[in-house]
Amino acid sequence: MDLNRLKQLKLADPFRPFYLLLNDGRRFFIRQSYEFAVAPDGSRVAVSGSESVVLLRLENVRDVDMSVAAAK
């Protein structure tokens, strides 16, 4: 996954929800920009859920799916 793309998604105004897709098939729905963060060195992505935060290595993020934004 391209680090610059993730940064652009985070700073988008207006923010558009999307799914973060992982290599292992998991996906995380990002509703708001504050629900994810990128480490300053770009090596990890943090995704906050309802009760926890998941740290992911950037290399494990396959893609993003923006189609959810169009459907809502």
Jmol script that loads the backbone (N, CA, C; Angstrom):
load data "model"
ATOM      1  N   MET A   1       0.856  -1.186   0.000  1.00  0.00           N
ATOM      2  CA  MET A   1       0.000   0.000   0.000  1.00  0.00           C
ATOM      3  C   MET A   1       0.883   1.224   0.000  1.00  0.00           C
ATOM      4  N   ASP A   2       0.484   2.213  -0.722  1.00  0.00           N
ATOM      5  CA  ASP A   2       1.242   3.443  -0.843  1.00  0.00           C
ATOM      6  C   ASP A   2       0.987   4.344   0.369  1.00  0.00           C
ATOM      7  N   LEU A   3       2.045   4.689   1.072  1.00  0.00           N
ATOM      8  CA  LEU A   3       1.948   5.532   2.256  1.00  0.00           C
ATOM      9  C   LEU A   3       1.317   6.883   1.935  1.00  0.00           C
ATOM     10  N   ASN A   4       1.692   7.477   0.842  1.00  0.00           N
ATOM     11  CA  ASN A   4       1.124   8.781   0.469  1.00  0.00           C
ATOM     12  C   ASN A   4      -0.373   8.708   0.231  1.00  0.00           C
ATOM     13  N   ARG A   5      -0.835   7.599  -0.318  1.00  0.00           N
ATOM     14  CA  ARG A   5      -2.281   7.428  -0.545  1.00  0.00           C
ATOM     15  C   ARG A   5      -3.033   7.425   0.786  1.00  0.00           C
ATOM     16  N   LEU A   6      -2.487   6.718   1.779  1.00  0.00           N
ATOM     17  CA  LEU A   6      -3.132   6.684   3.093  1.00  0.00           C
ATOM     18  C   LEU A   6      -3.162   8.071   3.734  1.00  0.00           C
ATOM     19  N   LYS A   7      -2.083   8.799   3.587  1.00  0.00           N
ATOM     20  CA  LYS A   7      -2.044  10.158   4.141  1.00  0.00           C
ATOM     21  C   LYS A   7      -3.078  11.051   3.462  1.00  0.00           C
ATOM     22  N   GLN A   8      -3.230  10.915   2.153  1.00  0.00           N
ATOM     23  CA  GLN A   8      -4.226  11.702   1.422  1.00  0.00           C
ATOM     24  C   GLN A   8      -5.639  11.359   1.887  1.00  0.00           C
ATOM     25  N   LEU A   9      -5.897  10.078   2.108  1.00  0.00           N
ATOM     26  CA  LEU A   9      -7.218   9.660   2.576  1.00  0.00           C
ATOM     27  C   LEU A   9      -7.518  10.233   3.955  1.00  0.00           C
ATOM     28  N   LYS A  10      -6.513  10.253   4.815  1.00  0.00           N
ATOM     29  CA  LYS A  10      -6.703  10.769   6.170  1.00  0.00           C
ATOM     30  C   LYS A  10      -7.021  12.261   6.158  1.00  0.00           C
ATOM     31  N   LEU A  11      -6.373  13.003   5.265  1.00  0.00           N
ATOM     32  CA  LEU A  11      -6.519  14.458   5.234  1.00  0.00           C
ATOM     33  C   LEU A  11      -7.624  14.944   4.300  1.00  0.00           C
ATOM     34  N   ALA A  12      -8.302  14.035   3.630  1.00  0.00           N
ATOM     35  CA  ALA A  12      -9.339  14.426   2.667  1.00  0.00           C
ATOM     36  C   ALA A  12     -10.422  15.275   3.338  1.00  0.00           C
ATOM     37  N   ASP A  13     -10.831  16.308   2.634  1.00  0.00           N
ATOM     38  CA  ASP A  13     -11.885  17.188   3.144  1.00  0.00           C
ATOM     39  C   ASP A  13     -12.884  17.436   2.021  1.00  0.00           C
ATOM     40  N   PRO A  14     -14.035  16.845   2.060  1.00  0.00           N
ATOM     41  CA  PRO A  14     -14.580  16.076   3.176  1.00  0.00           C
ATOM     42  C   PRO A  14     -14.001  14.658   3.190  1.00  0.00           C
ATOM     43  N   PHE A  15     -13.970  14.082   4.381  1.00  0.00           N
ATOM     44  CA  PHE A  15     -13.487  12.716   4.542  1.00  0.00           C
ATOM     45  C   PHE A  15     -14.497  11.752   3.928  1.00  0.00           C
ATOM     46  N   ARG A  16     -13.991  10.742   3.247  1.00  0.00           N
ATOM     47  CA  ARG A  16     -14.842   9.702   2.666  1.00  0.00           C
ATOM     48  C   ARG A  16     -14.541   8.372   3.342  1.00  0.00           C
ATOM     49  N   PRO A  17     -15.537   7.689   3.884  1.00  0.00           N
ATOM     50  CA  PRO A  17     -15.309   6.381   4.517  1.00  0.00           C
ATOM     51  C   PRO A  17     -14.764   5.379   3.503  1.00  0.00           C
ATOM     52  N   PHE A  18     -14.023   4.405   4.021  1.00  0.00           N
ATOM     53  CA  PHE A  18     -13.452   3.375   3.151  1.00  0.00           C
ATOM     54  C   PHE A  18     -13.129   2.135   3.971  1.00  0.00           C
ATOM     55  N   TYR A  19     -12.882   1.047   3.257  1.00  0.00           N
ATOM     56  CA  TYR A  19     -12.403  -0.182   3.881  1.00  0.00           C
ATOM     57  C   TYR A  19     -10.901  -0.271   3.654  1.00  0.00           C
ATOM     58  N   LEU A  20     -10.183  -0.612   4.702  1.00  0.00           N
ATOM     59  CA  LEU A  20      -8.765  -0.901   4.610  1.00  0.00           C
ATOM     60  C   LEU A  20      -8.661  -2.413   4.433  1.00  0.00           C
ATOM     61  N   LEU A  21      -8.095  -2.873   3.324  1.00  0.00           N
ATOM     62  CA  LEU A  21      -8.048  -4.295   2.984  1.00  0.00           C
ATOM     63  C   LEU A  21      -6.662  -4.852   3.277  1.00  0.00           C
ATOM     64  N   LEU A  22      -6.618  -5.970   3.988  1.00  0.00           N
ATOM     65  CA  LEU A  22      -5.345  -6.581   4.360  1.00  0.00           C
ATOM     66  C   LEU A  22      -5.039  -7.793   3.496  1.00  0.00           C
ATOM     67  N   ASN A  23      -3.766  -8.150   3.438  1.00  0.00           N
ATOM     68  CA  ASN A  23      -3.332  -9.301   2.651  1.00  0.00           C
ATOM     69  C   ASN A  23      -3.971 -10.604   3.127  1.00  0.00           C
ATOM     70  N   ASP A  24      -4.294 -10.701   4.423  1.00  0.00           N
ATOM     71  CA  ASP A  24      -4.857 -11.943   4.958  1.00  0.00           C
ATOM     72  C   ASP A  24      -6.380 -12.030   4.810  1.00  0.00           C
ATOM     73  N   GLY A  25      -6.981 -11.065   4.121  1.00  0.00           N
ATOM     74  CA  GLY A  25      -8.415 -11.097   3.871  1.00  0.00           C
ATOM     75  C   GLY A  25      -9.251 -10.262   4.831  1.00  0.00           C
ATOM     76  N   ARG A  26      -8.652  -9.836   5.950  1.00  0.00           N
ATOM     77  CA  ARG A  26      -9.405  -8.982   6.870  1.00  0.00           C
ATOM     78  C   ARG A  26      -9.624  -7.619   6.234  1.00  0.00           C
ATOM     79  N   ARG A  27     -10.655  -6.938   6.726  1.00  0.00           N
ATOM     80  CA  ARG A  27     -10.924  -5.581   6.279  1.00  0.00           C
ATOM     81  C   ARG A  27     -11.454  -4.779   7.450  1.00  0.00           C
ATOM     82  N   PHE A  28     -11.063  -3.532   7.489  1.00  0.00           N
ATOM     83  CA  PHE A  28     -11.472  -2.634   8.559  1.00  0.00           C
ATOM     84  C   PHE A  28     -12.216  -1.468   7.935  1.00  0.00           C
ATOM     85  N   PHE A  29     -13.396  -1.193   8.459  1.00  0.00           N
ATOM     86  CA  PHE A  29     -14.182  -0.069   7.966  1.00  0.00           C
ATOM     87  C   PHE A  29     -13.738   1.188   8.701  1.00  0.00           C
ATOM     88  N   ILE A  30     -13.295   2.175   7.962  1.00  0.00           N
ATOM     89  CA  ILE A  30     -12.841   3.446   8.516  1.00  0.00           C
ATOM     90  C   ILE A  30     -13.939   4.468   8.241  1.00  0.00           C
ATOM     91  N   ARG A  31     -14.658   4.846   9.289  1.00  0.00           N
ATOM     92  CA  ARG A  31     -15.792   5.766   9.143  1.00  0.00           C
ATOM     93  C   ARG A  31     -15.376   7.230   9.183  1.00  0.00           C
ATOM     94  N   GLN A  32     -14.365   7.510  10.010  1.00  0.00           N
ATOM     95  CA  GLN A  32     -13.898   8.885  10.208  1.00  0.00           C
ATOM     96  C   GLN A  32     -12.372   8.898  10.210  1.00  0.00           C
ATOM     97  N   SER A  33     -11.786  10.040   9.917  1.00  0.00           N
ATOM     98  CA  SER A  33     -10.325  10.128   9.835  1.00  0.00           C
ATOM     99  C   SER A  33      -9.642   9.812  11.156  1.00  0.00           C
ATOM    100  N   TYR A  34     -10.295  10.069  12.272  1.00  0.00           N
ATOM    101  CA  TYR A  34      -9.669   9.806  13.569  1.00  0.00           C
ATOM    102  C   TYR A  34      -9.630   8.313  13.915  1.00  0.00           C
ATOM    103  N   GLU A  35     -10.228   7.473  13.093  1.00  0.00           N
ATOM    104  CA  GLU A  35     -10.231   6.037  13.356  1.00  0.00           C
ATOM    105  C   GLU A  35      -8.991   5.324  12.846  1.00  0.00           C
ATOM    106  N   PHE A  36      -8.072   6.057  12.200  1.00  0.00           N
ATOM    107  CA  PHE A  36      -6.813   5.433  11.813  1.00  0.00           C
ATOM    108  C   PHE A  36      -5.700   6.468  11.829  1.00  0.00           C
ATOM    109  N   ALA A  37      -4.488   5.958  12.007  1.00  0.00           N
ATOM    110  CA  ALA A  37      -3.311   6.823  12.036  1.00  0.00           C
ATOM    111  C   ALA A  37      -2.161   6.085  11.371  1.00  0.00           C
ATOM    112  N   VAL A  38      -1.246   6.858  10.821  1.00  0.00           N
ATOM    113  CA  VAL A  38      -0.058   6.301  10.193  1.00  0.00           C
ATOM    114  C   VAL A  38       1.135   6.713  11.034  1.00  0.00           C
ATOM    115  N   ALA A  39       2.005   5.765  11.365  1.00  0.00           N
ATOM    116  CA  ALA A  39       3.203   6.065  12.148  1.00  0.00           C
ATOM    117  C   ALA A  39       4.065   7.077  11.394  1.00  0.00           C
ATOM    118  N   PRO A  40       4.752   7.954  12.111  1.00  0.00           N
ATOM    119  CA  PRO A  40       5.593   8.964  11.450  1.00  0.00           C
ATOM    120  C   PRO A  40       6.614   8.368  10.478  1.00  0.00           C
ATOM    121  N   ASP A  41       7.132   7.183  10.799  1.00  0.00           N
ATOM    122  CA  ASP A  41       8.105   6.571   9.881  1.00  0.00           C
ATOM    123  C   ASP A  41       7.429   5.775   8.767  1.00  0.00           C
ATOM    124  N   GLY A  42       6.079   5.698   8.799  1.00  0.00           N
ATOM    125  CA  GLY A  42       5.324   5.038   7.741  1.00  0.00           C
ATOM    126  C   GLY A  42       5.313   3.525   7.805  1.00  0.00           C
ATOM    127  N   SER A  43       5.849   2.950   8.874  1.00  0.00           N
ATOM    128  CA  SER A  43       5.951   1.494   8.929  1.00  0.00           C
ATOM    129  C   SER A  43       4.681   0.807   9.412  1.00  0.00           C
ATOM    130  N   ARG A  44       3.835   1.534  10.133  1.00  0.00           N
ATOM    131  CA  ARG A  44       2.642   0.931  10.716  1.00  0.00           C
ATOM    132  C   ARG A  44       1.418   1.823  10.546  1.00  0.00           C
ATOM    133  N   VAL A  45       0.278   1.171  10.626  1.00  0.00           N
ATOM    134  CA  VAL A  45      -1.003   1.860  10.597  1.00  0.00           C
ATOM    135  C   VAL A  45      -1.762   1.402  11.843  1.00  0.00           C
ATOM    136  N   ALA A  46      -2.354   2.326  12.549  1.00  0.00           N
ATOM    137  CA  ALA A  46      -3.187   2.005  13.703  1.00  0.00           C
ATOM    138  C   ALA A  46      -4.641   2.222  13.314  1.00  0.00           C
ATOM    139  N   VAL A  47      -5.474   1.241  13.642  1.00  0.00           N
ATOM    140  CA  VAL A  47      -6.903   1.315  13.362  1.00  0.00           C
ATOM    141  C   VAL A  47      -7.639   1.152  14.685  1.00  0.00           C
ATOM    142  N   SER A  48      -8.498   2.116  14.992  1.00  0.00           N
ATOM    143  CA  SER A  48      -9.248   2.010  16.256  1.00  0.00           C
ATOM    144  C   SER A  48     -10.616   1.403  15.992  1.00  0.00           C
ATOM    145  N   GLY A  49     -10.964   0.473  16.862  1.00  0.00           N
ATOM    146  CA  GLY A  49     -12.273  -0.148  16.801  1.00  0.00           C
ATOM    147  C   GLY A  49     -13.112   0.363  17.942  1.00  0.00           C
ATOM    148  N   SER A  50     -14.193  -0.313  18.215  1.00  0.00           N
ATOM    149  CA  SER A  50     -15.088   0.128  19.281  1.00  0.00           C
ATOM    150  C   SER A  50     -14.442   0.013  20.655  1.00  0.00           C
ATOM    151  N   GLU A  51     -13.583  -0.984  20.843  1.00  0.00           N
ATOM    152  CA  GLU A  51     -12.976  -1.182  22.154  1.00  0.00           C
ATOM    153  C   GLU A  51     -11.477  -1.417  22.109  1.00  0.00           C
ATOM    154  N   SER A  52     -10.861  -1.349  20.955  1.00  0.00           N
ATOM    155  CA  SER A  52      -9.433  -1.650  20.875  1.00  0.00           C
ATOM    156  C   SER A  52      -8.781  -0.918  19.717  1.00  0.00           C
ATOM    157  N   VAL A  53      -7.460  -0.971  19.722  1.00  0.00           N
ATOM    158  CA  VAL A  53      -6.671  -0.420  18.628  1.00  0.00           C
ATOM    159  C   VAL A  53      -5.836  -1.563  18.059  1.00  0.00           C
ATOM    160  N   VAL A  54      -5.822  -1.676  16.744  1.00  0.00           N
ATOM    161  CA  VAL A  54      -5.056  -2.712  16.067  1.00  0.00           C
ATOM    162  C   VAL A  54      -3.893  -2.029  15.348  1.00  0.00           C
ATOM    163  N   LEU A  55      -2.681  -2.527  15.595  1.00  0.00           N
ATOM    164  CA  LEU A  55      -1.504  -2.023  14.883  1.00  0.00           C
ATOM    165  C   LEU A  55      -1.193  -2.963  13.731  1.00  0.00           C
ATOM    166  N   LEU A  56      -1.036  -2.397  12.549  1.00  0.00           N
ATOM    167  CA  LEU A  56      -0.783  -3.181  11.343  1.00  0.00           C
ATOM    168  C   LEU A  56       0.501  -2.701  10.687  1.00  0.00           C
ATOM    169  N   ARG A  57       1.268  -3.628  10.180  1.00  0.00           N
ATOM    170  CA  ARG A  57       2.437  -3.235   9.385  1.00  0.00           C
ATOM    171  C   ARG A  57       1.927  -2.774   8.025  1.00  0.00           C
ATOM    172  N   LEU A  58       2.490  -1.692   7.530  1.00  0.00           N
ATOM    173  CA  LEU A  58       2.051  -1.132   6.254  1.00  0.00           C
ATOM    174  C   LEU A  58       2.137  -2.174   5.138  1.00  0.00           C
ATOM    175  N   GLU A  59       3.138  -3.026   5.191  1.00  0.00           N
ATOM    176  CA  GLU A  59       3.300  -4.044   4.149  1.00  0.00           C
ATOM    177  C   GLU A  59       2.169  -5.065   4.137  1.00  0.00           C
ATOM    178  N   ASN A  60       1.388  -5.134   5.214  1.00  0.00           N
ATOM    179  CA  ASN A  60       0.251  -6.056   5.276  1.00  0.00           C
ATOM    180  C   ASN A  60      -1.048  -5.434   4.772  1.00  0.00           C
ATOM    181  N   VAL A  61      -1.005  -4.155   4.445  1.00  0.00           N
ATOM    182  CA  VAL A  61      -2.183  -3.474   3.900  1.00  0.00           C
ATOM    183  C   VAL A  61      -2.122  -3.607   2.387  1.00  0.00           C
ATOM    184  N   ARG A  62      -3.122  -4.290   1.840  1.00  0.00           N
ATOM    185  CA  ARG A  62      -3.137  -4.569   0.394  1.00  0.00           C
ATOM    186  C   ARG A  62      -3.671  -3.396  -0.414  1.00  0.00           C
ATOM    187  N   ASP A  63      -4.796  -2.818   0.063  1.00  0.00           N
ATOM    188  CA  ASP A  63      -5.464  -1.800  -0.742  1.00  0.00           C
ATOM    189  C   ASP A  63      -6.535  -1.122   0.104  1.00  0.00           C
ATOM    190  N   VAL A  64      -7.228  -0.186  -0.500  1.00  0.00           N
ATOM    191  CA  VAL A  64      -8.414   0.421   0.107  1.00  0.00           C
ATOM    192  C   VAL A  64      -9.586   0.249  -0.857  1.00  0.00           C
ATOM    193  N   ASP A  65     -10.759   0.156  -0.296  1.00  0.00           N
ATOM    194  CA  ASP A  65     -11.986   0.034  -1.093  1.00  0.00           C
ATOM    195  C   ASP A  65     -12.829   1.243  -0.795  1.00  0.00           C
ATOM    196  N   MET A  66     -12.966   2.123  -1.772  1.00  0.00           N
ATOM    197  CA  MET A  66     -13.719   3.365  -1.620  1.00  0.00           C
ATOM    198  C   MET A  66     -15.176   3.206  -2.036  1.00  0.00           C
ATOM    199  N   SER A  67     -15.586   2.035  -2.500  1.00  0.00           N
ATOM    200  CA  SER A  67     -16.935   1.872  -3.017  1.00  0.00           C
ATOM    201  C   SER A  67     -17.993   2.090  -1.947  1.00  0.00           C
ATOM    202  N   VAL A  68     -17.650   1.911  -0.680  1.00  0.00           N
ATOM    203  CA  VAL A  68     -18.603   2.133   0.401  1.00  0.00           C
ATOM    204  C   VAL A  68     -19.053   3.598   0.429  1.00  0.00           C
ATOM    205  N   ALA A  69     -18.174   4.513   0.083  1.00  0.00           N
ATOM    206  CA  ALA A  69     -18.507   5.930   0.091  1.00  0.00           C
ATOM    207  C   ALA A  69     -19.563   6.241  -0.967  1.00  0.00           C
ATOM    208  N   ALA A  70     -19.474   5.586  -2.085  1.00  0.00           N
ATOM    209  CA  ALA A  70     -20.436   5.829  -3.154  1.00  0.00           C
ATOM    210  C   ALA A  70     -21.807   5.248  -2.820  1.00  0.00           C
ATOM    211  N   ALA A  71     -21.804   4.177  -2.006  1.00  0.00           N
ATOM    212  CA  ALA A  71     -23.052   3.505  -1.675  1.00  0.00           C
ATOM    213  C   ALA A  71     -23.842   4.230  -0.587  1.00  0.00           C
ATOM    214  N   LYS A  72     -23.218   5.093   0.156  1.00  0.00           N
ATOM    215  CA  LYS A  72     -23.894   5.762   1.267  1.00  0.00           C
ATOM    216  C   LYS A  72     -24.367   7.138   0.895  1.00  0.00           C
TER     217      LYS A  72
END
end "model"
wireframe off; spacefill off
backbone 0.3
color backbone group
